[in-house]
Every structure is written in C-alpha cells, then in structure tokens.
Amino acid sequence: MHANEMAEDFPVVGVESDAWAAVTQLAERRLPGLVVCDPAGKPLSILPASQVVRILVPSYVQDDPSLAGVLSESMADRVADKLRGKTVRALLPNDAPELAVVNDDDTIVEVAAVMARLRCPLAAVMRGEEMVGMITASRLLQLALTPPATRPSSRPE
Amino acid sequence: MHANEMAEDFPVVGVESDAWAAVTQLAERRLPGLVVCDPAGKPLSILPASQVVRILVPSYVQDDPSLAGVLSESMADRVADKLRGKTVRALLPNDAPELAVVNDDDTIVEVAAVMARLRCPLAAVMRGEEMVGMITASRLLQLALTPPATRPSSRPE
C-alpha cells in the first residue's frame, strides 16, 4: 500500500485568502484545522482551530482567565474585529509546525516515519508539485490495524 | 452561555486500560485523540493519534525515513508488538501537554482563555470532581461565530 491509496480529501485554503472565510469554514465544518497552501497550490502549513482561539483572546486574559469579564464585547464582535480585512497568512503562528509532506509512492511505514519525526497529525501527499490528498494520523492507524483483505478503501490495491 | 451548555460527549479511556483497545477505538472511530482519565474519572491528559504513530516507528527510522524498508514486519505486526500487554499510561508521552480544564459555569471567553494559554485544542468541563463533557476549539469557534438565536444547541439557554 502506497501513500496515494491512503490519501483522502481535506479542506485547504490559500495563504492569501480571506481570514474570516477560512475561520467560518473551520467553525461550520467543525474541523480541527485547515491545510494552508501557497498560490500555486503547494501546502505550506496547518492552521489549527486552537491557534484561531489564541488570536481571539488578549494575552493578559490568557495569562489570567479571571480577567475574561473585563472584555465587554461579545465573542462574535471579537471574531469580526480580529479577522476583518486579514488574510490567512496573518493567522499563522510564527512557530507554525512543519507540515509533513510525503510522495504518493511512499509506503505506510515511510508515511508513519515522517509524521512521527515531525509530530504532525497530518501528512500532505504530493505527486510531483501537485497535492493529491492528505493522510491523518488516525487514518494511518486505521490502515495499520486493518488486514489488507478487509481494508476500507475505494481504490483497488 | 456557560461551559456546561457548550460541552459535548467525547470518548475517554482509563489510564490503566488496555492500550490495544484504546488504539483500536482511535483507529476505528478515526479520532484525532482520546481523553485519558484516572481511575476516579478525573481527566489527566490527551493521547493524540500522532503520538501512537510515534510509538510504532523506531527512532532511527524517524530520523531517516529512507530506512523504513529495513523493517521487515508489517505495520499490523508492529502495532500488535508495541501495544500487547501495555496500558494506556505507557503510551502517554513524557512531555504530554497539559489538558485544559474548565468549570461548568465558566463563560465562553474564560474557556477560550484557558484553551489559548495552554494551546490545547480541547477543554474538559468539570462539575466539581465529575467531568460532564468536552469542548473542542472548533466547537468554541462555531459558538463564537453563531448569533445566539440561531445557535445549534440541544439545551435551552
């Protein structure tokens, strides 16, 4: 089994796209994160939902949550305020984790090795310069635990 | 809106429970992670799927994925080998991230503040010593973006 047979669709957003639209997608689809691509479609990074939550809370309230009451505006107002006119690039953390990237002919052990080294819960599967899908850590575990004959897959092996 | 109205069910496993059963649950339900509780039901930590992937790959292969080919056994054999007879405790990383814990009467801003400070994508909601549910970062964003009148919630406000 190679990476191209393990890959699944995963929502991606452009790094120059609208921050509000990206966060709305995260929220409405209840996603743990989005894959962020450059304008050519090359995956750059992950925007985790937890990072967006960080952006919404001032650092003095993060340090002392009992100060949360001093924020007089609603969360909806804070979201609008913090995201209006921004691009996805502005939401990415400075210390954004490196996204695991694998080739479409890598084996399951190779994919696991790259994910493990980067402690990354997602790997982007590339065919040359083109991203053909993503593999999540839980998908990899599912495939690792399932005997090939009964494996859930839409593609022949 | 308080934390008890935001909380949802989330799969938990006991820290002394069987590692194989926990990983099977992660894999079959395609979860990004599990909440790990002590025998009294108090949440201790999160076991991310990416941490389980780390356990399956020897460190020399993590450092050089091109060595993956030297592993002669299948991933299924590796899983069985690494998990047999172990408890969930043995799978937790030494540097396991602190789990965000909030009270059931905390506000949405207080929950966001705790998640943001700990960079944790999940918060356990406690009523005294009892865990009544979890709030994910994407659930929090969903609630933050939704006007109260149209908010998806099974409980009256």
Boltz contact constraints between the chains, C-beta under 6 A:
constraints:
  - contact:
      token1: [A, 26]
      token2: [B, 138]
      max_distance: 6.0
  - contact:
      token1: [A, 26]
      token2: [B, 141]
      max_distance: 6.0
  - contact:
      token1: [A, 27]
      token2: [B, 141]
      max_distance: 6.0
  - contact:
      token1: [A, 27]
      token2: [B, 142]
      max_distance: 6.0
  - contact:
      token1: [A, 27]
      token2: [B, 145]
      max_distance: 6.0
  - contact:
      token1: [A, 30]
      token2: [B, 138]
      max_distance: 6.0
  - contact:
      token1: [A, 31]
      token2: [B, 138]
      max_distance: 6.0
  - contact:
      token1: [A, 32]
      token2: [B, 32]
      max_distance: 6.0
  - contact:
      token1: [A, 49]
      token2: [B, 137]
      max_distance: 6.0
  - contact:
      token1: [A, 49]
      token2: [B, 138]
      max_distance: 6.0
  - contact:
      token1: [A, 49]
      token2: [B, 141]
      max_distance: 6.0
  - contact:
      token1: [A, 50]
      token2: [B, 119]
      max_distance: 6.0
  - contact:
      token1: [A, 50]
      token2: [B, 121]
      max_distance: 6.0
  - contact:
      token1: [A, 50]
      token2: [B, 137]
      max_distance: 6.0
  - contact:
      token1: [A, 53]
      token2: [B, 112]
      max_distance: 6.0
  - contact:
      token1: [A, 53]
      token2: [B, 115]
      max_distance: 6.0
  - contact:
      token1: [A, 53]
      token2: [B, 116]
      max_distance: 6.0
  - contact:
      token1: [A, 53]
      token2: [B, 137]
      max_distance: 6.0
  - contact:
      token1: [A, 54]
      token2: [B, 116]
      max_distance: 6.0
  - contact:
      token1: [A, 56]
      token2: [B, 112]
      max_distance: 6.0
  - contact:
      token1: [A, 57]
      token2: [B, 112]
      max_distance: 6.0
  - contact:
      token1: [A, 57]
      token2: [B, 113]
      max_distance: 6.0
  - contact:
      token1: [A, 57]
      token2: [B, 116]
      max_distance: 6.0
  - contact:
      token1: [A, 61]
      token2: [B, 113]
      max_distance: 6.0
  - contact:
      token1: [A, 62]
      token2: [B, 113]
      max_distance: 6.0
  - contact:
      token1: [A, 62]
      token2: [B, 116]
      max_distance: 6.0
  - contact:
      token1: [A, 62]
      token2: [B, 117]
      max_distance: 6.0
  - contact:
      token1: [A, 65]
      token2: [B, 110]
      max_distance: 6.0
  - contact:
      token1: [A, 65]
      token2: [B, 113]
      max_distance: 6.0
  - contact:
      token1: [A, 65]
      token2: [B, 114]
      max_distance: 6.0
  - contact:
      token1: [A, 68]
      token2: [B, 109]
      max_distance: 6.0
  - contact:
      token1: [A, 68]
      token2: [B, 110]
      max_distance: 6.0
  - contact:
      token1: [A, 68]
      token2: [B, 113]
      max_distance: 6.0
  - contact:
      token1: [A, 71]
      token2: [B, 109]
      max_distance: 6.0
  - contact:
      token1: [A, 75]
      token2: [B, 108]
      max_distance: 6.0
  - contact:
      token1: [A, 75]
      token2: [B, 144]
      max_distance: 6.0
  - contact:
      token1: [A, 79]
      token2: [B, 144]
      max_distance: 6.0
  - contact:
      token1: [A, 79]
      token2: [B, 145]
      max_distance: 6.0
  - contact:
      token1: [A, 108]
      token2: [B, 75]
      max_distance: 6.0
  - contact:
      token1: [A, 109]
      token2: [B, 68]
      max_distance: 6.0
  - contact:
      token1: [A, 109]
      token2: [B, 71]
      max_distance: 6.0
  - contact:
      token1: [A, 110]
      token2: [B, 65]
      max_distance: 6.0
  - contact:
      token1: [A, 110]
      token2: [B, 68]
      max_distance: 6.0
  - contact:
      token1: [A, 112]
      token2: [B, 53]
      max_distance: 6.0
  - contact:
      token1: [A, 112]
      token2: [B, 56]
      max_distance: 6.0
  - contact:
      token1: [A, 112]
      token2: [B, 57]
      max_distance: 6.0
  - contact:
      token1: [A, 113]
      token2: [B, 57]
      max_distance: 6.0
  - contact:
      token1: [A, 113]
      token2: [B, 61]
      max_distance: 6.0
  - contact:
      token1: [A, 113]
      token2: [B, 62]
      max_distance: 6.0
  - contact:
      token1: [A, 113]
      token2: [B, 65]
      max_distance: 6.0
  - contact:
      token1: [A, 113]
      token2: [B, 68]
      max_distance: 6.0
  - contact:
      token1: [A, 114]
      token2: [B, 65]
      max_distance: 6.0
  - contact:
      token1: [A, 115]
      token2: [B, 53]
      max_distance: 6.0
  - contact:
      token1: [A, 116]
      token2: [B, 53]
      max_distance: 6.0
  - contact:
      token1: [A, 116]
      token2: [B, 54]
      max_distance: 6.0
  - contact:
      token1: [A, 116]
      token2: [B, 57]
      max_distance: 6.0
  - contact:
      token1: [A, 116]
      token2: [B, 62]
      max_distance: 6.0
  - contact:
      token1: [A, 117]
      token2: [B, 62]
      max_distance: 6.0
  - contact:
      token1: [A, 119]
      token2: [B, 50]
      max_distance: 6.0
  - contact:
      token1: [A, 121]
      token2: [B, 50]
      max_distance: 6.0
  - contact:
      token1: [A, 137]
      token2: [B, 49]
      max_distance: 6.0
  - contact:
      token1: [A, 137]
      token2: [B, 50]
      max_distance: 6.0
  - contact:
      token1: [A, 137]
      token2: [B, 53]
      max_distance: 6.0
  - contact:
      token1: [A, 138]
      token2: [B, 26]
      max_distance: 6.0
  - contact:
      token1: [A, 138]
      token2: [B, 30]
      max_distance: 6.0
  - contact:
      token1: [A, 138]
      token2: [B, 31]
      max_distance: 6.0
  - contact:
      token1: [A, 138]
      token2: [B, 49]
      max_distance: 6.0
  - contact:
      token1: [A, 141]
      token2: [B, 26]
      max_distance: 6.0
  - contact:
      token1: [A, 141]
      token2: [B, 27]
      max_distance: 6.0
  - contact:
      token1: [A, 141]
      token2: [B, 49]
      max_distance: 6.0
  - contact:
      token1: [A, 142]
      token2: [B, 27]
      max_distance: 6.0
  - contact:
      token1: [A, 144]
      token2: [B, 75]
      max_distance: 6.0
  - contact:
      token1: [A, 144]
      token2: [B, 79]
      max_distance: 6.0
  - contact:
      token1: [A, 145]
      token2: [B, 27]
      max_distance: 6.0
  - contact:
      token1: [A, 145]
      token2: [B, 79]
      max_distance: 6.0
